[in-house]
Each structure stands twice: as C-alpha cells, then as structure tokens.
C-alpha cells in the first residue's frame, strides 16, 4: 500500500512531510476538499525508501523493538522489509536441506512436568472400511489413493531457515527416510499406501489391505519408492489379516534407514505425535496431532479377514446392512466383505487421509509408536464415496506391530492368542450393572474353561487393560501370541475375581 499517513515508529520526526500537508485546518477556515472527491490520486507524504529508513535498526545483541504501528504487508515499492514481520533481508536462495539423523537431539531437551509431546501422523490407507467404537458404530474407513495420476513430491525435508528448526521439522528429518510409498497393482485394480523400513536391506512393514487390495488379490505387483526417489520392486514376505499387518521385502536394497521402535505401553493421552506417509499419493507428507485416546478397540469389515468362530461379537444388533465397508477410491468395492477384524489401536487427531495406511506414527523423538491403519468417516461408507480426515484416526501400537512383524520375518506368519469363549457386550444383557465382556459360553477344553471362567462371568480387564465390551476383549486377546499368559479380571455374582489364563492358538 502507499504510505499516505504518518505510519512510522513513535518518536521520529516526519522531516519528509511538508508542514502545509500535515497542518489541520483551523475552525475559521473551510475544510479543504478531499482528494478522493476530486478524483485526484492522494499524494504520498514520503517515499517508500524514506518510509523504510524511518524504522531504526535494532541494537546489536538485543531484540528488535516492537513498533506501536506497523505494516501488515510491505509498502509498495519498498526495496527492503520495513517491519519485523518481514524478517532479515534475503541474500540468496533458500537452501533445501536433509537434516542429519541426530538433528532431533541437537539441543538437549528439558524435563517437563507436562505430558511429553510426540508429533503424530496417522494415516488411513488403501481402502475404506468400517468399525464399531465402544459398542456403537462410527464410519471407519481404510483408504487408498488412486494410482491414476502421478504427483511430483519433495525428496527431502525442506528447511529454509536452519537457525529456527522446530521439533516437528527435526522429527520429520529423522523419520522421512524410514517411510516409503507403496503402489500395489492387481489384475483389475490398484492403489497406494505407505510403509515403514525395518532393516537396511529392505524389510518393510505395512498393512495387509495395502498389499492385497483388501483381499482382492494375493499376487499384486508391488512397487516401492523411498523418500529420496529410488524405486524398488518388492515381494510379500507374509501377511497377517487378523491385525491387518504385512511385511514385504525390497529387491536388491542396501543402506536403507530403519525406523527406531518406541515402547507404546508408555504413552499418555495428550502426548504429541507426528504422522508420516503418502496421503493421496503425496509422498513425504508430515502431519501432527496428539494421542487422543489409548486402549481403544475398533471393529473393521475386511475381505482379507480369516474366518474366526471364537470370541464372537454377539452384541451387534442383527438385521440391516452394515454401514462399514472398504472403498478403494476407484469406484465400488470389488467384493463384499463378510468378515470383520477387531484390533487394539491408538486414537489420534493427526490428519489421516487416503494413502497414509501403513505409514508411521512417531513420538517427539522420532521413534515409532504405531502403524497407521484406519480413520473414522463422518458419513456412512455405503455410498462408496471417500471422505478425508475428520480428526479421528487409528494406529496399531508399536508393541503389537513389532511382535507380529518379527514373527512374519522369522516364520512367514504370525500367531494370535485364543481365549476359547463366545462373548457379547455385558451392557446389552438384561439387568446388567457393569460394562465388560459377558461370557455366553466357555468352549470345552479351551483356555477360558481351563482358567475357571464360566457362562455369566463378566470380564472387565484383560492383561491390565480395561475391557468395556466384547470388541475390547477380542482385540486384546488377538494382540498376544499363541501360548501367552495373561491376567483376567472378571465379575461373578457381584464379586471381582482375578485369574491367570494361558491362551490357546487361533487357527487362521
């Protein structure tokens, strides 16, 4: 804008303003006609250069003074910034830097009494899905970006001001080299997702629904692009449809940057998180949020899910079409999902969008706390339309992902615990006085029966995690390996009891 007013730091003379222009008319004199009324452009009272010169330079070693009046934008024609909002003059092109791996630790972090912050990235992936939250349904979608277009993206974390790098930028610079973009192509469909590098020779962790197009194919062509632009062919090492995790192996890969694991059992609600992945096919995308909830369990319709007759969720209202289904973002789902999976997740408000599934959710040290798996949709998924982030996303905790991925690498598959009971929501039982998982039947010879659990018991905690419904119980049982021991807290005739169970083996 033109400098037509005395808009300068207080305490400075306006030596460039003619006295006649600055003096106000006296009451005895008629007011001079306004320039606007005569359609005459206003005459600047000082030049842009003079306006810039009016701002005193800050004293060396001290903070620049905050003026009472300043510019919201640079004066027209100014040759240099005129207010502190513009910062120092640019002397050259901004560099694009890849920060060193230890950039996040360049300055020692101070201890704080507030919950620790972790930058959160939660991604929903290749296909759309559905889930029940706390015994009620919310549209839960696993997404995948379309492979119909190619978008150019950065191959490194861009830092224009190396003297002012915040925590998120430091975390991103550490984690981005450990996250990849995955393209899976079947006979008649395809999609994209994300993955996390586990080893320098190319083992990558992602979601089963990413590499199988939600069970549509077991022989998809898989291409993986690293953050620095290298493209690798990849093969599937093994999948785990029960927890929607899979491991792939990049061909002829060396010197990759593995992710660093964190202990997800030490998370607090409110911890900051960072999510990194390729939403909508945009690689190296960074989003942040917090841990919104822990010990959450969701139920997701999945065409790749194994048939499982144990720990059945009998609390779902019968009749009607489920509002939850996968959506590839490329038209109608290729097949109708008839099975569901129940998984324990971290809930976050970090932005998750199609293509983020399989990507990393990390803490404020750049350590992996979860694998992004799904998002909640504001509307039902029956219409087949995609929707994006609404601030409710889910990630498989790193402790579970680490166990399952290692078993897949070692054995080609992973095991899951089996309680040997048919359960339903305790709140749905007539006369219920507490929430939990109601034991409708304990299978003969199963782990539940061996531990002394019987029909009518209400399980309220499993291995230290609160159980509010049947989905919670099944998700926690599946999170443990076959043969694992766990402590079960239950209510029988108004009395709380605790027993230790040795889980059986779930048959895939």
C-alpha positions in Angstrom: 0.0 0.0 0.0 1.1 3.6 -0.5 2.4 5.4 2.6 -0.2 8.3 2.7 -0.3 8.6 6.5 2.1 9.2 9.3 2.5 5.5 9.8 6.0 5.2 11.4 7.7 4.4 14.7 6.8 6.7 17.5 9.3 9.4 18.4 10.6 10.0 14.9 10.2 13.3 13.0 8.5 13.3 9.7 11.0 15.5 8.1 9.9 14.5 4.7 6.3 15.7 5.2 5.6 19.3 4.2 4.2 21.4 7.0 1.3 22.6 4.9 0.2 19.0 4.3 0.4 18.0 8.0 -1.3 21.0 9.5 -5.0 20.6 10.2 -7.4 23.3 9.1 -8.5 25.8 11.8 -12.2 26.2 12.7 -12.1 29.7 10.9 -11.0 28.1 7.7 -13.2 26.0 5.4 -12.0 22.4 5.2 -10.1 21.7 2.1 -11.9 19.4 -0.4 -10.7 15.8 -0.2 -8.5 14.5 -2.9 -10.8 11.5 -3.4 -13.8 13.8 -4.1 -11.8 15.4 -6.9 -10.7 12.1 -8.3 -7.1 13.1 -7.7 -4.8 10.4 -6.5 -3.5 11.0 -3.0 0.0 12.4 -2.9 2.4 10.3 -0.8 3.7 12.2 2.1 7.0 10.3 1.9 8.7 7.9 -0.5 8.9 4.1 0.2 12.6 4.4 0.7 12.1 7.2 3.3 9.4 5.0 4.9 11.8 2.1 5.2 14.5 4.4 6.6 12.1 5.6 9.2 12.5 2.3 11.0 15.5 2.3 13.3 17.8 -0.7 13.1 17.8 -2.9 16.2 20.7 -2.5 18.6 23.2 -5.3 18.2 22.7 -8.1 20.7 19.2 -7.0 21.6 15.7 -7.9 20.4 14.2 -5.6 17.7 11.7 -3.1 19.2 8.1 -3.8 18.7 6.5 -0.7 17.0 3.2 0.6 18.0 2.2 0.8 14.3 3.5 -1.4 11.6 2.8 -2.8 8.2 0.6 -5.9 7.5 2.3 -6.0 4.1 5.3 -4.4 2.6 4.8 -0.8 1.3 4.5 -0.6 -2.4 7.9 0.0 -4.0 9.9 -0.7 -0.8 13.3 -2.1 -1.5 13.7 -3.8 1.8 11.5 -5.1 4.6 10.0 -2.3 6.7 8.8 -4.2 9.7 9.9 -7.0 11.9 7.3 -9.3 10.5 9.3 -9.5 7.3 12.5 -10.7 9.0 16.0 -10.1 7.7 16.6 -9.3 4.0 17.1 -12.4 1.8 20.6 -12.5 0.4 20.3 -15.7 -1.6 18.1 -18.7 -2.5 16.7 -20.7 0.4 18.6 -24.0 0.8 16.8 -27.3 0.8 18.4 -29.5 3.4 18.3 -33.0 4.7 18.9 -32.7 8.4 21.3 -35.1 10.0 19.7 -38.1 11.7 20.6 -36.7 15.1 19.1 -33.3 14.4 16.3 -34.1 16.8 18.8 -34.3 19.6 21.0 -31.3 18.7 19.8 -29.4 21.7 19.2 -31.3 25.0 15.5 -31.4 25.8 14.5 -30.0 29.2 12.5 -32.2 31.5 8.9 -31.1 31.9 6.1 -31.8 34.3 3.6 -31.8 31.4 3.0 -35.0 29.4 5.7 -35.5 26.8 4.9 -34.3 23.3 5.1 -36.5 20.2 4.4 -35.4 16.6 1.6 -37.5 15.3 1.0 -38.9 11.9 -1.9 -41.2 11.4 -2.8 -42.4 8.0 -5.8 -44.2 6.6 -4.8 -46.3 3.7 -5.5 -48.0 0.6 -9.2 -48.9 1.1 -12.2 -47.8 3.0 -13.7 -49.7 5.9 -15.9 -49.7 9.0 -15.7 -50.0 12.7 -17.5 -50.2 15.9 -16.3 -47.8 18.7 -17.2 -48.6 22.3 -20.1 -50.8 21.3 -21.5 -48.3 18.9 -20.8 -47.8 15.2 -18.9 -45.0 13.6 -18.0 -44.9 9.9 -14.4 -46.2 9.9 -12.5 -46.2 6.7 -9.3 -47.6 5.5 -8.3 -45.7 2.5 -6.0 -45.9 -0.5 -5.0 -43.3 -3.0 -5.8 -43.7 -6.7 -2.9 -44.7 -9.0 -4.5 -42.9 -11.9 -2.2 -39.8 -11.6 1.3 -39.0 -10.7 2.2 -36.1 -8.4 5.7 -34.8 -8.1 6.9 -34.5 -4.5 9.9 -33.5 -2.4 12.7 -36.0 -1.9 13.8 -34.5 1.3 12.6 -32.4 4.2 12.7 -28.7 3.2 14.2 -26.3 5.7 14.5 -22.7 4.7 15.7 -21.3 8.0 18.3 -23.5 9.5 18.6 -21.2 12.5 15.0 -21.8 13.5 14.2 -25.5 13.2 11.3 -26.6 15.4 10.7 -30.0 16.9 8.4 -31.3 14.2 10.9 -30.4 11.4 13.7 -32.2 13.4 11.4 -35.3 13.8 10.5 -35.3 10.2 14.1 -35.1 9.0 14.8 -38.2 11.1 11.8 -40.2 10.2 11.0 -39.4 6.5 14.0 -41.5 5.2 12.4 -44.5 7.0 9.0 -44.2 5.4 8.2 -45.4 1.8 5.3 -45.1 -0.6 3.8 -48.4 -1.8 2.0 -49.0 -5.1 0.0 -52.3 -5.4 -1.5 -53.3 -8.8 -3.8 -56.2 -9.3 -5.5 -57.6 -12.5 -8.3 -55.0 -12.5 -7.5 -52.6 -9.7 -4.7 -50.8 -7.9 -3.9 -48.4 -5.1 -1.2 -46.8 -3.0 -0.3 -46.9 0.7 2.7 -46.3 2.9 5.2 -48.5 4.7 8.0 -48.3 7.4 11.5 -49.6 6.8 12.5 -52.2 9.3 16.0 -53.1 8.1 18.8 -51.6 6.0 18.4 -54.5 3.5 14.8 -53.8 2.7 12.3 -55.4 5.0 9.2 -53.0 5.2 6.2 -53.2 7.4 2.8 -52.1 6.1 -0.9 -53.1 6.2 -2.3 -56.3 4.7 -5.1 -54.4 3.0 -2.4 -52.3 1.2 -0.6 -55.2 -0.4 -3.7 -57.4 -1.1 -6.1 -54.6 -2.2 -8.2 -55.7 0.7 -8.1 -59.4 -0.2 -8.8 -58.8 -3.8 -5.5 -60.4 -4.9 -2.8 -62.4 -3.3 -0.4 -61.7 -6.1 -0.3 -58.0 -6.6 2.6 -56.3 -8.4 4.3 -54.1 -5.7 6.5 -51.1 -6.4 8.1 -49.2 -3.5 9.5 -45.6 -3.7 11.8 -44.4 -1.0 11.9 -40.8 0.3 15.0 -40.0 -1.9 13.2 -41.1 -5.1 14.6 -44.7 -5.5 12.1 -47.2 -6.9 12.3 -50.9 -5.9 10.3 -54.0 -6.9 9.1 -55.9 -3.8 7.7 -59.2 -2.8 5.4 -60.2 0.1 7.1 -62.0 2.9 3.9 -62.7 4.8 0.6 -61.2 5.8 -1.4 -61.1 9.0 -5.0 -60.4 8.1 -6.0 -60.7 11.8 -4.2 -57.5 12.7 -4.0 -56.1 9.2 -0.2 -56.1 9.1 2.1 -57.3 6.4 5.9 -57.4 5.7 7.4 -57.0 2.2 11.0 -57.2 1.0 12.6 -54.8 -1.4 14.7 -56.4 -4.0 18.4 -55.5 -4.2 18.1 -52.8 -1.5 21.0 -51.7 0.7 21.9 -49.0 3.1 18.3 -48.1 3.9 17.4 -46.2 7.1 15.4 -48.4 9.5 12.8 -46.9 11.8 13.6 -46.8 15.6 11.0 -48.5 17.8 9.4 -46.9 20.8 7.5 -48.6 23.7 3.9 -47.8 23.1 2.9 -49.1 26.5 4.4 -45.9 28.0 2.3 -43.5 26.0 0.0 -41.0 27.7 -3.2 -39.3 26.4 -2.1 -35.9 25.2 1.4 -36.9 24.0 2.2 -35.2 20.8 2.5 -37.3 17.7 3.8 -37.0 14.1 2.3 -39.0 11.2 4.4 -39.5 8.0 3.2 -41.2 4.8 1.8 -40.6 1.3 -1.8 -39.4 1.6 -3.4 -39.1 -1.9 -0.1 -40.2 -3.4 1.8 -37.2 -1.9 5.0 -38.7 -0.5 6.9 -37.4 2.5 3.8 -35.7 4.0 4.0 -34.8 7.6 1.1 -34.1 9.9 0.9 -33.6 13.7 -1.6 -34.2 16.5 -1.8 -35.8 19.9 -2.7 -39.1 21.4 -6.5 -38.7 21.7 -7.2 -42.0 23.5 -5.4 -45.2 24.5 -6.8 -48.8 24.9 -9.2 -48.1 22.1 -10.5 -51.1 20.1 -12.2 -51.0 16.7 -14.0 -53.5 14.5 -13.4 -53.3 10.8 -15.0 -55.1 7.9 -12.3 -56.8 5.9 -12.4 -59.1 2.9 -9.0 -60.4 3.8 -10.0 -61.4 7.4 -9.8 -65.0 8.4 -12.9 -66.9 9.4 -12.9 -67.0 13.2 -15.7 -68.6 15.3 -14.2 -67.8 18.7 -14.7 -64.7 20.8 -17.6 -63.8 18.6 -19.1 -60.3 19.0 -22.8 -61.2 19.6 -23.7 -57.8 20.8 -24.2 -56.3 17.3 -27.8 -55.6 16.5 -29.0 -58.2 13.9 -30.6 -57.2 10.6 -29.8 -54.4 8.2 -26.8 -53.7 6.0 -23.5 -52.8 7.8 -22.6 -49.2 7.2 -18.9 -50.1 7.0 -17.1 -51.4 4.0 -13.8 -50.9 2.2 -13.6 -48.3 -0.6 -10.6 -48.2 -2.9 -11.4 -44.7 -4.1 -11.8 -46.1 -7.6 -15.5 -47.0 -7.7 -17.4 -49.7 -5.9 -15.6 -52.3 -3.8 -14.7 -55.3 -5.9 -16.1 -57.7 -3.4 -18.4 -57.7 -0.4 -16.7 -58.0 3.0 -18.3 -60.8 5.1 -15.8 -60.9 7.9 -14.5 -58.4 10.4 -11.3 -57.9 12.4 -11.1 -56.5 15.9 -7.9 -54.6 16.7 -6.5 -52.6 19.6 -5.4 -49.1 18.4 -4.1 -45.7 19.5 -6.6 -43.0 18.7 -5.2 -39.7 17.4 -6.3 -36.4 15.8 -3.4 -36.2 13.4 -4.6 -35.9 9.9 -5.1 -39.2 8.2 -6.1 -39.5 4.6 -6.3 -42.0 1.7 -2.8 -43.4 1.1 -1.5 -43.0 4.7 -2.2 -46.6 5.8 0.9 -48.5 6.7 2.8 -45.3 7.4 4.5 -44.2 10.6 3.1 -42.6 13.8 6.1 -41.4 15.8 6.8 -39.6 19.1 8.7 -36.4 19.7 12.0 -38.4 19.5 11.1 -39.8 16.0 10.5 -43.3 17.4 7.8 -45.5 16.1 4.7 -45.7 18.3 2.2 -47.1 15.8 1.4 -48.2 12.2 -1.4 -46.1 10.8 -4.3 -48.2 9.8 -7.7 -46.5 9.6 -9.8 -43.4 10.0 -13.3 -42.6 11.0 -15.6 -41.1 8.4 -18.3 -38.6 9.3 -20.8 -40.3 6.9 -21.6 -44.0 6.3 -19.5 -45.8 3.7 -22.4 -47.5 2.0 -22.5 -44.8 -0.7 -19.0 -45.8 -1.8 -17.7 -42.2 -1.6 -14.4 -41.3 0.0 -14.0 -38.8 2.7 -10.9 -37.4 4.3 -9.6 -36.7 7.8 -12.1 -35.6 10.4 -9.7 -35.7 13.3 -10.3 -39.3 14.4 -7.6 -41.7 13.3 -6.2 -45.0 14.5 -2.8 -46.6 14.6 -1.8 -50.2 15.6 0.5 -49.8 18.7 4.2 -50.4 18.1 4.4 -53.2 20.7 1.9 -55.3 18.8 3.3 -54.4 15.4 6.9 -55.2 16.5 5.9 -58.7 17.7 3.8 -59.6 14.6 6.3 -58.2 12.1 9.2 -60.2 13.7 7.2 -63.4 13.6 6.4 -62.8 9.9 10.1 -62.2 9.1 11.1 -65.3 11.1 8.3 -67.7 10.1 6.3 -66.2 7.3 3.3 -65.7 9.5 2.3 -64.6 13.0 0.3 -66.3 15.8 -2.5 -65.0 17.9 -4.0 -65.9 21.2 -7.3 -67.8 21.6 -9.4 -67.5 24.8 -11.9 -70.1 23.8 -15.1 -68.3 24.7 -18.2 -66.8 23.0 -18.7 -63.3 24.4 -21.0 -60.3 23.9 -21.4 -56.8 25.4 -22.3 -57.0 29.0 -24.3 -53.8 28.8 -26.7 -55.5 26.4 -27.6 -58.2 29.0 -30.9 -57.6 30.9 -30.2 -56.5 34.4 -26.6 -55.5 33.7 -24.9 -53.4 36.3 -21.4 -53.0 34.7 -19.8 -52.8 31.3 -17.5 -55.6 30.1 -17.5 -58.8 28.0 -20.2 -61.2 29.0 -19.2 -64.8 28.7 -22.1 -66.5 26.9 -20.2 -69.8 26.5 -16.8 -71.2 27.5 -15.6 -73.7 24.9 -14.9 -77.1 26.3 -11.2 -77.7 26.7 -10.4 -74.0 25.9 -8.2 -71.6 27.8 -11.2 -69.8 29.4 -12.7 -73.1 30.8 -9.2 -74.2 32.0 -8.9 -71.0 34.0 -12.3 -71.5 35.6 -14.3 -69.0 33.6 -18.0 -69.9 33.1 -21.1 -68.6 31.5 -22.4 -65.5 33.1 -18.9 -64.1 34.1 -18.3 -60.5 33.0 -14.7 -59.9 32.1 -13.7 -56.3 33.0 -10.0 -56.3 32.3 -7.5 -58.3 30.3 -3.8 -58.2 30.9 -4.2 -54.9 32.7 -6.2 -53.2 30.0 -9.8 -52.2 30.8 -12.5 -54.2 28.9 -15.7 -52.3 28.2 -17.3 -54.6 25.6 -16.7 -57.8 23.5 -14.6 -56.0 20.9 -12.2 -54.8 23.5 -11.7 -58.4 24.8 -11.2 -59.9 21.4 -8.8 -57.2 20.3 -6.6 -57.6 23.4 -6.6 -61.4 23.1 -5.5 -61.3 19.5 -2.8 -58.8 20.3 -0.9 -61.5 22.2 0.9 -64.5 20.7 -0.4 -68.0 21.0 0.5 -69.6 24.3 1.0 -66.3 26.1 -0.1 -65.9 29.7 -2.4 -63.1 30.7 -4.3 -61.9 33.8 -8.1 -61.8 33.5 -10.2 -59.7 35.9 -13.9 -60.7 35.9 -17.1 -60.1 37.9 -19.1 -63.1 39.2 -22.3 -62.5 41.2 -21.2 -59.1 42.2 -17.7 -60.1 43.3 -14.5 -59.2 41.5 -12.1 -62.0 40.8 -8.7 -62.4 39.1 -7.3 -65.5 37.3 -4.4 -66.2 35.1 -5.0 -67.8 31.7 -2.7 -69.5 29.2 -4.0 -68.7 25.7 -4.6 -71.2 23.0 -3.8 -70.8 19.4 -6.1 -69.1 16.9 -6.4 -71.1 13.7 -6.1 -69.0 10.5 
